Amino acid sequence: MLVLSRKKNESIVINNDIKIVVVEIRGDKVRLGVEAPREVPVHRREVYEAIQKSLESGDTAVDA
C-alpha cells in the first residue's frame, strides 16, 4: 500500500485520468473529491462489497 500525506486542496493523480482531492479535514474525518471518467466506477468500500455480494447471490437489481 502506498501511503501519501496531503493537505486540504492538495490532490493525487492515478493513471493520468483519476484525480483525488482532499476537500475538507474536520477532526478525524477527511472528505475526498474524486474526478474520474464516467466509465470508471467509484464506490465507498461498503457499497462496493454490497454490490459484489448482490452479484454473487444472483440479484439482477443492484442499487449503487
MOMO-V340753 format. One line per field, one symbol per residue. ss: DSSP state (~ for helix, > for strand, _ for the rest). phi: phi as a letter, one per 20 degrees, with the letter a starting at -180 (. if undefined). burial: + if it has 9 or more other ideal C-beta (glycine too) atoms within 8 Angstrom, else -. A space follows every 10 residues. Layout:
ss: ???
phi: ???
burial: ???
//
This chain:
ss: __________ >>>>___>>> >>>>>>__>> >>>>>_____ ____~~~~~~ ~~~~~~____ ____
phi: .edcdcdgme bccdlmcccd dfebccmedc eddcdbggfe fccfgffgff ffffffenfe eded
burial: ---------- +------+++ ++-------- +--+-+---- ------++-- +--++----- ----
//
